[in-house]
Protein backbone atom coordinates (compact mmCIF):
# COMPACT_ATOMS: atom_id res chain seq x y z
CA UNK A 1 0.00 0.00 0.00
CA UNK A 2 2.80 2.39 0.91
CA UNK A 3 4.36 2.48 -2.56
CA UNK A 4 1.04 2.66 -4.37
CA UNK A 5 0.03 5.63 -2.25
CA UNK A 6 3.35 7.38 -2.90
CA UNK A 7 2.86 6.95 -6.64
CA UNK A 8 -0.77 8.03 -6.31
CA UNK A 9 0.27 11.19 -4.51
CA UNK A 10 2.60 11.91 -7.45
CA UNK A 11 -0.46 11.99 -9.71
CA UNK A 12 -0.21 8.61 -11.46
CA UNK A 13 -3.76 7.66 -12.42
CA UNK A 14 -3.20 3.90 -12.32
CA UNK A 15 -1.70 4.15 -8.82
CA UNK A 16 -4.59 6.38 -7.73
CA UNK A 17 -7.04 3.77 -9.00
CA UNK A 18 -5.13 0.96 -7.28
CA UNK A 19 -5.03 2.94 -4.02
CA UNK A 20 -8.79 3.42 -4.25
CA UNK A 21 -9.24 -0.29 -4.86
CA UNK A 22 -7.11 -1.15 -1.82
CA UNK A 23 -9.17 1.14 0.39
CA UNK A 24 -12.41 -0.25 -1.04
CA UNK A 25 -11.38 -3.84 -0.39
CA UNK A 26 -9.33 -3.31 2.76
CA UNK A 27 -6.16 -4.66 1.16
CA UNK A 28 -3.09 -3.65 3.16
CA UNK A 29 -5.12 -1.03 4.98
CA UNK A 30 -8.35 -0.60 6.89
CA UNK A 31 -11.38 -0.62 4.59
CA UNK A 32 -12.45 2.99 4.03
CA UNK A 33 -15.06 3.73 1.36
CA UNK A 34 -14.63 7.51 1.63
CA UNK A 35 -10.89 7.18 0.91
CA UNK A 36 -11.67 4.78 -1.93
CA UNK A 37 -14.00 7.34 -3.50
CA UNK A 38 -11.40 10.09 -3.06
CA UNK A 39 -8.73 8.14 -4.91
CA UNK A 40 -11.15 6.93 -7.58
CA UNK A 41 -12.12 10.57 -8.16
CA UNK A 42 -8.51 11.61 -8.65
CA UNK A 43 -7.93 8.88 -11.22
CA UNK A 44 -11.33 9.47 -12.83
CA UNK A 45 -10.52 13.13 -13.44
CA UNK A 46 -7.48 11.95 -15.40
CA UNK A 47 -9.63 9.78 -17.66
CA UNK A 48 -9.12 6.37 -16.01
CA UNK A 49 -12.23 4.48 -17.21
CA UNK A 50 -12.31 1.84 -14.46
CA UNK A 51 -11.96 4.55 -11.80
CA UNK A 52 -14.76 6.50 -13.49
CA UNK A 53 -16.99 3.42 -13.35
CA UNK A 54 -16.12 2.67 -9.73
CA UNK A 55 -16.73 6.29 -8.72
CA UNK A 56 -20.10 6.21 -10.50
CA UNK A 57 -21.02 3.06 -8.57
CA UNK A 58 -20.16 4.87 -5.33
CA UNK A 59 -22.38 7.81 -6.27
CA UNK A 60 -25.22 5.52 -7.34
CA UNK A 61 -25.14 3.57 -4.08
CA UNK A 62 -24.06 6.32 -1.70
CA UNK A 63 -21.08 4.27 -0.53
CA UNK A 64 -18.29 6.53 0.72
CA UNK A 65 -19.98 9.60 -0.76
CA UNK A 66 -23.42 11.16 -0.59
CA UNK A 67 -25.77 9.46 -3.05
CA UNK A 68 -25.93 11.61 -6.18
CA UNK A 69 -27.50 10.13 -9.29
CA UNK A 70 -26.47 13.08 -11.47
CA UNK A 71 -22.84 12.43 -10.59
CA UNK A 72 -23.37 8.70 -11.11
CA UNK A 73 -24.76 9.33 -14.60
CA UNK A 74 -21.92 11.71 -15.40
CA UNK A 75 -19.18 9.28 -14.41
CA UNK A 76 -20.89 6.26 -15.99
CA UNK A 77 -21.10 8.36 -19.15
CA UNK A 78 -17.43 9.30 -19.03
CA UNK A 79 -16.40 5.67 -18.59
CA UNK A 80 -18.80 4.53 -21.31
CA UNK A 81 -17.27 7.02 -23.73
CA UNK A 82 -13.92 5.37 -23.05
CA UNK A 83 -15.35 1.98 -23.98
CA UNK A 84 -16.18 0.59 -20.53
CA UNK A 85 -19.05 -1.87 -21.22
CA UNK A 86 -20.26 -2.20 -17.63
CA UNK A 87 -20.49 1.58 -17.30
CA UNK A 88 -22.45 1.80 -20.55
CA UNK A 89 -24.92 -0.81 -19.29
CA UNK A 90 -25.25 0.92 -15.92
CA UNK A 91 -25.86 4.26 -17.62
CA UNK A 92 -28.63 2.74 -19.77
CA UNK A 93 -30.18 1.16 -16.69
CA UNK A 94 -30.17 4.48 -14.80
CA UNK A 95 -31.72 6.25 -17.78
CA UNK A 96 -34.44 3.60 -18.10
CA UNK A 97 -35.21 3.86 -14.39
CA UNK A 98 -35.53 7.63 -14.73
CA UNK A 99 -37.81 7.34 -17.74
CA UNK A 100 -40.05 4.84 -15.97
CA UNK A 101 -40.28 7.08 -12.91
CA UNK A 102 -38.55 4.59 -10.60
CA UNK A 103 -35.98 7.24 -9.66
CA UNK A 104 -35.92 11.01 -9.84
N, CA, C and O atoms as CSV, one atom per row, in Angstrom:
chain,resi,resn,atom,element,x,y,z
A,1,UNK,N,N,0.826,-1.190,0.000
A,1,UNK,CA,C,0.000,0.000,0.000
A,1,UNK,C,C,0.871,1.256,0.000
A,1,UNK,O,O,0.561,2.238,-0.674
A,2,UNK,N,N,1.950,1.212,0.754
A,2,UNK,CA,C,2.803,2.391,0.909
A,2,UNK,C,C,3.286,2.922,-0.437
A,2,UNK,O,O,3.207,4.123,-0.696
A,3,UNK,N,N,3.783,2.038,-1.286
A,3,UNK,CA,C,4.358,2.477,-2.560
A,3,UNK,C,C,3.281,2.904,-3.545
A,3,UNK,O,O,3.485,3.833,-4.327
A,4,UNK,N,N,2.144,2.236,-3.511
A,4,UNK,CA,C,1.037,2.662,-4.371
A,4,UNK,C,C,0.596,4.074,-4.002
A,4,UNK,O,O,0.362,4.918,-4.867
A,5,UNK,N,N,0.490,4.308,-2.695
A,5,UNK,CA,C,0.031,5.627,-2.250
A,5,UNK,C,C,1.046,6.704,-2.613
A,5,UNK,O,O,0.661,7.808,-2.998
A,6,UNK,N,N,2.321,6.401,-2.498
A,6,UNK,CA,C,3.352,7.377,-2.897
A,6,UNK,C,C,3.209,7.722,-4.375
A,6,UNK,O,O,3.250,8.894,-4.751
A,7,UNK,N,N,3.042,6.707,-5.204
A,7,UNK,CA,C,2.864,6.948,-6.642
A,7,UNK,C,C,1.559,7.693,-6.907
A,7,UNK,O,O,1.499,8.560,-7.779
A,8,UNK,N,N,0.521,7.354,-6.159
A,8,UNK,CA,C,-0.770,8.030,-6.313
A,8,UNK,C,C,-0.648,9.509,-5.972
A,8,UNK,O,O,-1.204,10.365,-6.661
A,9,UNK,N,N,0.080,9.797,-4.912
A,9,UNK,CA,C,0.275,11.192,-4.506
A,9,UNK,C,C,1.081,11.975,-5.537
A,9,UNK,O,O,1.011,13.203,-5.578
A,10,UNK,N,N,1.844,11.269,-6.369
A,10,UNK,CA,C,2.601,11.914,-7.447
A,10,UNK,C,C,1.725,12.166,-8.676
A,10,UNK,O,O,2.177,12.761,-9.654
A,11,UNK,N,N,0.476,11.713,-8.622
A,11,UNK,CA,C,-0.457,11.990,-9.706
A,11,UNK,C,C,-0.601,10.905,-10.752
A,11,UNK,O,O,-1.182,11.151,-11.809
A,12,UNK,N,N,-0.091,9.712,-10.490
A,12,UNK,CA,C,-0.207,8.615,-11.456
A,12,UNK,C,C,-1.603,7.987,-11.363
A,12,UNK,O,O,-1.970,7.419,-10.334
A,13,UNK,N,N,-2.361,8.094,-12.430
A,13,UNK,CA,C,-3.758,7.662,-12.423
A,13,UNK,C,C,-3.919,6.187,-12.064
A,13,UNK,O,O,-4.809,5.836,-11.289
A,14,UNK,N,N,-3.077,5.327,-12.611
A,14,UNK,CA,C,-3.202,3.898,-12.322
A,14,UNK,C,C,-2.952,3.626,-10.836
A,14,UNK,O,O,-3.644,2.806,-10.232
A,15,UNK,N,N,-1.981,4.301,-10.255
A,15,UNK,CA,C,-1.701,4.146,-8.822
A,15,UNK,C,C,-2.843,4.720,-7.988
A,15,UNK,O,O,-3.175,4.173,-6.937
A,16,UNK,N,N,-3.443,5.808,-8.441
A,16,UNK,CA,C,-4.590,6.378,-7.732
A,16,UNK,C,C,-5.748,5.387,-7.743
A,16,UNK,O,O,-6.403,5.172,-6.723
A,17,UNK,N,N,-5.995,4.786,-8.906
A,17,UNK,CA,C,-7.039,3.769,-8.999
A,17,UNK,C,C,-6.735,2.597,-8.071
A,17,UNK,O,O,-7.604,2.154,-7.320
A,18,UNK,N,N,-5.507,2.097,-8.123
A,18,UNK,CA,C,-5.125,0.959,-7.278
A,18,UNK,C,C,-5.253,1.292,-5.796
A,18,UNK,O,O,-5.676,0.449,-5.005
A,19,UNK,N,N,-4.892,2.512,-5.418
A,19,UNK,CA,C,-5.028,2.941,-4.024
A,19,UNK,C,C,-6.501,2.945,-3.627
A,19,UNK,O,O,-6.856,2.498,-2.536
A,20,UNK,N,N,-7.349,3.446,-4.505
A,20,UNK,CA,C,-8.789,3.416,-4.248
A,20,UNK,C,C,-9.302,2.002,-4.078
A,20,UNK,O,O,-10.106,1.724,-3.188
A,21,UNK,N,N,-8.836,1.115,-4.930
A,21,UNK,CA,C,-9.242,-0.287,-4.860
A,21,UNK,C,C,-8.807,-0.916,-3.536
A,21,UNK,O,O,-9.561,-1.675,-2.928
A,22,UNK,N,N,-7.599,-0.599,-3.096
A,22,UNK,CA,C,-7.108,-1.145,-1.822
A,22,UNK,C,C,-7.954,-0.655,-0.653
A,22,UNK,O,O,-8.287,-1.426,0.247
A,23,UNK,N,N,-8.298,0.629,-0.670
A,23,UNK,CA,C,-9.173,1.143,0.387
A,23,UNK,C,C,-10.555,0.497,0.309
A,23,UNK,O,O,-11.136,0.157,1.340
A,24,UNK,N,N,-11.079,0.328,-0.887
A,24,UNK,CA,C,-12.415,-0.252,-1.044
A,24,UNK,C,C,-12.470,-1.691,-0.540
A,24,UNK,O,O,-13.470,-2.119,0.036
A,25,UNK,N,N,-11.397,-2.426,-0.760
A,25,UNK,CA,C,-11.376,-3.845,-0.387
A,25,UNK,C,C,-10.685,-4.122,0.942
A,25,UNK,O,O,-10.723,-5.247,1.440
A,26,UNK,N,N,-10.054,-3.103,1.517
A,26,UNK,CA,C,-9.329,-3.311,2.764
A,26,UNK,C,C,-8.070,-4.131,2.571
A,26,UNK,O,O,-7.718,-4.943,3.426
A,27,UNK,N,N,-7.391,-3.927,1.455
A,27,UNK,CA,C,-6.156,-4.661,1.157
A,27,UNK,C,C,-4.945,-3.861,1.621
A,27,UNK,O,O,-4.635,-2.817,1.047
A,28,UNK,N,N,-4.265,-4.339,2.646
A,28,UNK,CA,C,-3.087,-3.651,3.156
A,28,UNK,C,C,-3.409,-2.413,3.968
A,28,UNK,O,O,-2.507,-1.674,4.365
A,29,UNK,N,N,-4.664,-2.185,4.213
A,29,UNK,CA,C,-5.117,-1.028,4.980
A,29,UNK,C,C,-6.524,-1.307,5.494
A,29,UNK,O,O,-7.176,-2.261,5.070
A,30,UNK,N,N,-6.976,-0.470,6.403
A,30,UNK,CA,C,-8.345,-0.596,6.891
A,30,UNK,C,C,-9.304,-0.200,5.768
A,30,UNK,O,O,-9.060,0.774,5.055
A,31,UNK,N,N,-10.386,-0.950,5.614
A,31,UNK,CA,C,-11.376,-0.618,4.592
A,31,UNK,C,C,-11.962,0.761,4.881
A,31,UNK,O,O,-12.389,1.043,6.000
A,32,UNK,N,N,-11.976,1.613,3.864
A,32,UNK,CA,C,-12.448,2.988,4.025
A,32,UNK,C,C,-13.053,3.441,2.698
A,32,UNK,O,O,-12.330,3.805,1.770
A,33,UNK,N,N,-14.379,3.417,2.617
A,33,UNK,CA,C,-15.056,3.732,1.365
A,33,UNK,C,C,-14.917,5.196,0.974
A,33,UNK,O,O,-14.899,5.515,-0.215
A,34,UNK,N,N,-14.818,6.089,1.947
A,34,UNK,CA,C,-14.625,7.511,1.631
A,34,UNK,C,C,-13.257,7.727,0.984
A,34,UNK,O,O,-13.140,8.479,0.016
A,35,UNK,N,N,-12.229,7.076,1.512
A,35,UNK,CA,C,-10.895,7.177,0.912
A,35,UNK,C,C,-10.878,6.533,-0.472
A,35,UNK,O,O,-10.231,7.037,-1.390
A,36,UNK,N,N,-11.586,5.427,-0.617
A,36,UNK,CA,C,-11.671,4.778,-1.932
A,36,UNK,C,C,-12.258,5.746,-2.950
A,36,UNK,O,O,-11.723,5.899,-4.048
A,37,UNK,N,N,-13.353,6.394,-2.586
A,37,UNK,CA,C,-14.000,7.342,-3.500
A,37,UNK,C,C,-13.076,8.508,-3.827
A,37,UNK,O,O,-13.035,8.970,-4.967
A,38,UNK,N,N,-12.340,8.981,-2.837
A,38,UNK,CA,C,-11.402,10.095,-3.057
A,38,UNK,C,C,-10.354,9.732,-4.098
A,38,UNK,O,O,-10.071,10.522,-5.000
A,39,UNK,N,N,-9.782,8.550,-3.979
A,39,UNK,CA,C,-8.732,8.137,-4.911
A,39,UNK,C,C,-9.303,7.779,-6.272
A,39,UNK,O,O,-8.675,8.041,-7.297
A,40,UNK,N,N,-10.492,7.179,-6.291
A,40,UNK,CA,C,-11.146,6.934,-7.577
A,40,UNK,C,C,-11.395,8.260,-8.295
A,40,UNK,O,O,-11.196,8.361,-9.506
A,41,UNK,N,N,-11.827,9.268,-7.551
A,41,UNK,CA,C,-12.118,10.573,-8.158
A,41,UNK,C,C,-10.869,11.182,-8.781
A,41,UNK,O,O,-10.928,11.756,-9.869
A,42,UNK,N,N,-9.758,11.058,-8.101
A,42,UNK,CA,C,-8.511,11.613,-8.651
A,42,UNK,C,C,-8.135,10.929,-9.959
A,42,UNK,O,O,-7.752,11.589,-10.925
A,43,UNK,N,N,-8.245,9.613,-9.986
A,43,UNK,CA,C,-7.930,8.880,-11.218
A,43,UNK,C,C,-8.982,9.145,-12.292
A,43,UNK,O,O,-8.654,9.271,-13.472
A,44,UNK,N,N,-10.242,9.229,-11.881
A,44,UNK,CA,C,-11.335,9.469,-12.831
A,44,UNK,C,C,-11.150,10.793,-13.559
A,44,UNK,O,O,-11.391,10.887,-14.763
A,45,UNK,N,N,-10.727,11.803,-12.832
A,45,UNK,CA,C,-10.524,13.127,-13.439
A,45,UNK,C,C,-9.413,13.113,-14.478
A,45,UNK,O,O,-9.334,14.007,-15.320
A,46,UNK,N,N,-8.557,12.103,-14.419
A,46,UNK,CA,C,-7.483,11.952,-15.404
A,46,UNK,C,C,-7.888,11.036,-16.558
A,46,UNK,O,O,-7.076,10.737,-17.434
A,47,UNK,N,N,-9.141,10.594,-16.553
A,47,UNK,CA,C,-9.627,9.780,-17.657
A,47,UNK,C,C,-9.495,8.283,-17.486
A,47,UNK,O,O,-9.613,7.546,-18.464
A,48,UNK,N,N,-9.254,7.813,-16.281
A,48,UNK,CA,C,-9.124,6.374,-16.013
A,48,UNK,C,C,-10.531,5.758,-15.996
A,48,UNK,O,O,-11.298,5.990,-15.062
A,49,UNK,N,N,-10.863,4.980,-17.023
A,49,UNK,CA,C,-12.225,4.478,-17.208
A,49,UNK,C,C,-12.713,3.599,-16.061
A,49,UNK,O,O,-13.860,3.733,-15.633
A,50,UNK,N,N,-11.879,2.714,-15.562
A,50,UNK,CA,C,-12.306,1.836,-14.462
A,50,UNK,C,C,-12.563,2.657,-13.197
A,50,UNK,O,O,-13.506,2.376,-12.457
A,51,UNK,N,N,-11.736,3.661,-12.951
A,51,UNK,CA,C,-11.963,4.545,-11.803
A,51,UNK,C,C,-13.256,5.329,-11.989
A,51,UNK,O,O,-14.003,5.530,-11.032
A,52,UNK,N,N,-13.523,5.772,-13.209
A,52,UNK,CA,C,-14.764,6.496,-13.486
A,52,UNK,C,C,-15.964,5.605,-13.196
A,52,UNK,O,O,-16.935,6.052,-12.586
A,53,UNK,N,N,-15.904,4.358,-13.626
A,53,UNK,CA,C,-16.991,3.421,-13.352
A,53,UNK,C,C,-17.146,3.190,-11.854
A,53,UNK,O,O,-18.258,3.242,-11.330
A,54,UNK,N,N,-16.044,2.938,-11.165
A,54,UNK,CA,C,-16.125,2.669,-9.728
A,54,UNK,C,C,-16.635,3.878,-8.955
A,54,UNK,O,O,-17.388,3.728,-7.993
A,55,UNK,N,N,-16.229,5.076,-9.372
A,55,UNK,CA,C,-16.728,6.289,-8.725
A,55,UNK,C,C,-18.229,6.430,-8.966
A,55,UNK,O,O,-18.975,6.793,-8.057
A,56,UNK,N,N,-18.666,6.146,-10.181
A,56,UNK,CA,C,-20.096,6.206,-10.495
A,56,UNK,C,C,-20.889,5.239,-9.624
A,56,UNK,O,O,-21.968,5.576,-9.138
A,57,UNK,N,N,-20.357,4.045,-9.431
A,57,UNK,CA,C,-21.021,3.056,-8.571
A,57,UNK,C,C,-21.155,3.609,-7.154
A,57,UNK,O,O,-22.191,3.437,-6.512
A,58,UNK,N,N,-20.113,4.270,-6.670
A,58,UNK,CA,C,-20.158,4.868,-5.327
A,58,UNK,C,C,-21.267,5.919,-5.250
A,58,UNK,O,O,-22.040,5.944,-4.293
A,59,UNK,N,N,-21.338,6.784,-6.264
A,59,UNK,CA,C,-22.383,7.813,-6.269
A,59,UNK,C,C,-23.776,7.199,-6.390
A,59,UNK,O,O,-24.719,7.684,-5.765
A,60,UNK,N,N,-23.913,6.159,-7.170
A,60,UNK,CA,C,-25.217,5.519,-7.342
A,60,UNK,C,C,-25.699,4.856,-6.055
A,60,UNK,O,O,-26.893,4.854,-5.756
A,61,UNK,N,N,-24.768,4.301,-5.306
A,61,UNK,CA,C,-25.135,3.573,-4.083
A,61,UNK,C,C,-25.023,4.409,-2.815
A,61,UNK,O,O,-25.592,4.060,-1.781
A,62,UNK,N,N,-24.284,5.517,-2.899
A,62,UNK,CA,C,-24.056,6.321,-1.701
A,62,UNK,C,C,-23.035,5.688,-0.771
A,62,UNK,O,O,-23.094,5.889,0.442
A,63,UNK,N,N,-22.113,4.935,-1.319
A,63,UNK,CA,C,-21.085,4.270,-0.526
A,63,UNK,C,C,-19.805,5.094,-0.529
A,63,UNK,O,O,-19.111,5.168,-1.543
A,64,UNK,N,N,-19.493,5.709,0.601
A,64,UNK,CA,C,-18.286,6.528,0.719
A,64,UNK,C,C,-18.483,7.971,0.304
A,64,UNK,O,O,-17.632,8.823,0.563
A,65,UNK,N,N,-19.604,8.244,-0.339
A,65,UNK,CA,C,-19.982,9.600,-0.757
A,65,UNK,C,C,-21.489,9.730,-0.584
A,65,UNK,O,O,-22.193,8.732,-0.424
A,66,UNK,N,N,-21.977,10.958,-0.617
A,66,UNK,CA,C,-23.423,11.156,-0.592
A,66,UNK,C,C,-24.012,10.641,-1.908
A,66,UNK,O,O,-23.442,10.858,-2.977
A,67,UNK,N,N,-25.136,9.971,-1.822
A,67,UNK,CA,C,-25.774,9.465,-3.048
A,67,UNK,C,C,-26.114,10.641,-3.959
A,67,UNK,O,O,-26.720,11.622,-3.528
A,68,UNK,N,N,-25.717,10.528,-5.219
A,68,UNK,CA,C,-25.930,11.606,-6.179
A,68,UNK,C,C,-26.050,10.969,-7.566
A,68,UNK,O,O,-25.049,10.628,-8.197
A,69,UNK,N,N,-27.283,10.819,-8.021
A,69,UNK,CA,C,-27.503,10.129,-9.285
A,69,UNK,C,C,-27.032,10.941,-10.487
A,69,UNK,O,O,-26.684,10.365,-11.518
A,70,UNK,N,N,-27.014,12.261,-10.375
A,70,UNK,CA,C,-26.470,13.077,-11.468
A,70,UNK,C,C,-24.982,12.808,-11.642
A,70,UNK,O,O,-24.495,12.661,-12.763
A,71,UNK,N,N,-24.266,12.745,-10.522
A,71,UNK,CA,C,-22.839,12.426,-10.592
A,71,UNK,C,C,-22.627,10.998,-11.083
A,71,UNK,O,O,-21.701,10.735,-11.850
A,72,UNK,N,N,-23.477,10.082,-10.648
A,72,UNK,CA,C,-23.371,8.695,-11.113
A,72,UNK,C,C,-23.529,8.637,-12.629
A,72,UNK,O,O,-22.740,7.987,-13.315
A,73,UNK,N,N,-24.546,9.315,-13.148
A,73,UNK,CA,C,-24.756,9.327,-14.600
A,73,UNK,C,C,-23.569,9.956,-15.320
A,73,UNK,O,O,-23.130,9.460,-16.358
A,74,UNK,N,N,-23.057,11.040,-14.769
A,74,UNK,CA,C,-21.919,11.707,-15.403
A,74,UNK,C,C,-20.725,10.759,-15.515
A,74,UNK,O,O,-20.140,10.609,-16.587
A,75,UNK,N,N,-20.371,10.125,-14.401
A,75,UNK,CA,C,-19.179,9.277,-14.412
A,75,UNK,C,C,-19.395,7.981,-15.182
A,75,UNK,O,O,-18.469,7.488,-15.826
A,76,UNK,N,N,-20.615,7.416,-15.128
A,76,UNK,CA,C,-20.893,6.263,-15.988
A,76,UNK,C,C,-20.735,6.673,-17.453
A,76,UNK,O,O,-20.188,5.922,-18.261
A,77,UNK,N,N,-21.216,7.866,-17.782
A,77,UNK,CA,C,-21.105,8.363,-19.154
A,77,UNK,C,C,-19.667,8.551,-19.591
A,77,UNK,O,O,-19.300,8.203,-20.713
A,78,UNK,N,N,-18.850,9.104,-18.702
A,78,UNK,CA,C,-17.433,9.297,-19.027
A,78,UNK,C,C,-16.745,7.957,-19.285
A,78,UNK,O,O,-15.991,7.808,-20.247
A,79,UNK,N,N,-17.014,6.995,-18.419
A,79,UNK,CA,C,-16.405,5.668,-18.588
A,79,UNK,C,C,-16.928,4.986,-19.849
A,79,UNK,O,O,-16.169,4.339,-20.570
A,80,UNK,N,N,-18.214,5.131,-20.110
A,80,UNK,CA,C,-18.805,4.528,-21.308
A,80,UNK,C,C,-18.170,5.101,-22.570
A,80,UNK,O,O,-17.924,4.372,-23.532
A,81,UNK,N,N,-17.908,6.396,-22.568
A,81,UNK,CA,C,-17.267,7.024,-23.731
A,81,UNK,C,C,-15.861,6.485,-23.965
A,81,UNK,O,O,-15.341,6.556,-25.078
A,82,UNK,N,N,-15.254,5.951,-22.920
A,82,UNK,CA,C,-13.921,5.368,-23.045
A,82,UNK,C,C,-13.992,3.862,-23.296
A,82,UNK,O,O,-12.982,3.162,-23.222
A,83,UNK,N,N,-15.193,3.376,-23.593
A,83,UNK,CA,C,-15.348,1.978,-23.980
A,83,UNK,C,C,-15.571,1.000,-22.846
A,83,UNK,O,O,-15.395,-0.204,-23.033
A,84,UNK,N,N,-15.955,1.486,-21.672
A,84,UNK,CA,C,-16.183,0.595,-20.529
A,84,UNK,C,C,-17.595,0.003,-20.638
A,84,UNK,O,O,-18.571,0.722,-20.424
A,85,UNK,N,N,-17.726,-1.295,-20.968
A,85,UNK,CA,C,-19.050,-1.872,-21.224
A,85,UNK,C,C,-19.970,-1.907,-20.004
A,85,UNK,O,O,-21.176,-1.701,-20.141
A,86,UNK,N,N,-19.429,-2.160,-18.829
A,86,UNK,CA,C,-20.261,-2.197,-17.625
A,86,UNK,C,C,-20.833,-0.818,-17.335
A,86,UNK,O,O,-21.996,-0.691,-16.953
A,87,UNK,N,N,-20.019,0.214,-17.517
A,87,UNK,CA,C,-20.486,1.582,-17.302
A,87,UNK,C,C,-21.589,1.935,-18.288
A,87,UNK,O,O,-22.573,2.575,-17.919
A,88,UNK,N,N,-21.429,1.522,-19.534
A,88,UNK,CA,C,-22.449,1.795,-20.548
A,88,UNK,C,C,-23.772,1.133,-20.168
A,88,UNK,O,O,-24.833,1.744,-20.297
A,89,UNK,N,N,-23.712,-0.099,-19.705
A,89,UNK,CA,C,-24.922,-0.814,-19.289
A,89,UNK,C,C,-25.551,-0.157,-18.066
A,89,UNK,O,O,-26.774,-0.038,-17.986
A,90,UNK,N,N,-24.736,0.266,-17.125
A,90,UNK,CA,C,-25.250,0.924,-15.919
A,90,UNK,C,C,-25.893,2.261,-16.260
A,90,UNK,O,O,-26.920,2.624,-15.686
A,91,UNK,N,N,-25.295,2.988,-17.188
A,91,UNK,CA,C,-25.863,4.263,-17.623
A,91,UNK,C,C,-27.229,4.037,-18.264
A,91,UNK,O,O,-28.181,4.754,-17.957
A,92,UNK,N,N,-27.333,3.053,-19.144
A,92,UNK,CA,C,-28.626,2.742,-19.774
A,92,UNK,C,C,-29.666,2.368,-18.722
A,92,UNK,O,O,-30.820,2.789,-18.803
A,93,UNK,N,N,-29.252,1.579,-17.743
A,93,UNK,CA,C,-30.180,1.162,-16.686
A,93,UNK,C,C,-30.672,2.366,-15.884
A,93,UNK,O,O,-31.863,2.470,-15.591
A,94,UNK,N,N,-29.770,3.267,-15.531
A,94,UNK,CA,C,-30.173,4.477,-14.805
A,94,UNK,C,C,-31.142,5.310,-15.630
A,94,UNK,O,O,-32.144,5.802,-15.110
A,95,UNK,N,N,-30.848,5.468,-16.906
A,95,UNK,CA,C,-31.716,6.254,-17.782
A,95,UNK,C,C,-33.095,5.614,-17.906
A,95,UNK,O,O,-34.102,6.322,-17.905
A,96,UNK,N,N,-33.157,4.300,-18.013
A,96,UNK,CA,C,-34.440,3.599,-18.097
A,96,UNK,C,C,-35.227,3.750,-16.802
A,96,UNK,O,O,-36.446,3.916,-16.830
A,97,UNK,N,N,-34.538,3.693,-15.678
A,97,UNK,CA,C,-35.210,3.859,-14.390
A,97,UNK,C,C,-35.768,5.270,-14.258
A,97,UNK,O,O,-36.858,5.460,-13.718
A,98,UNK,N,N,-35.033,6.250,-14.744
A,98,UNK,CA,C,-35.526,7.631,-14.727
A,98,UNK,C,C,-36.766,7.776,-15.599
A,98,UNK,O,O,-37.760,8.375,-15.189
A,99,UNK,N,N,-36.697,7.225,-16.800
A,99,UNK,CA,C,-37.810,7.341,-17.741
A,99,UNK,C,C,-39.061,6.646,-17.232
A,99,UNK,O,O,-40.174,7.093,-17.508
A,100,UNK,N,N,-38.895,5.573,-16.502
A,100,UNK,CA,C,-40.048,4.839,-15.975
A,100,UNK,C,C,-40.557,5.428,-14.663
A,100,UNK,O,O,-41.568,4.978,-14.125
A,101,UNK,N,N,-39.855,6.432,-14.152
A,101,UNK,CA,C,-40.278,7.078,-12.912
A,101,UNK,C,C,-39.848,6.358,-11.652
A,101,UNK,O,O,-40.279,6.720,-10.558
A,102,UNK,N,N,-38.999,5.336,-11.785
A,102,UNK,CA,C,-38.549,4.590,-10.603
A,102,UNK,C,C,-37.580,5.399,-9.750
A,102,UNK,O,O,-37.475,5.191,-8.542
A,103,UNK,N,N,-36.870,6.329,-10.397
A,103,UNK,CA,C,-35.985,7.239,-9.661
A,103,UNK,C,C,-36.155,8.636,-10.227
A,103,UNK,O,O,-36.561,8.819,-11.374
A,104,UNK,N,N,-35.838,9.605,-9.402
A,104,UNK,CA,C,-35.921,11.006,-9.842
A,104,UNK,C,C,-34.646,11.709,-9.510
A,104,UNK,O,O,-34.505,12.898,-9.794
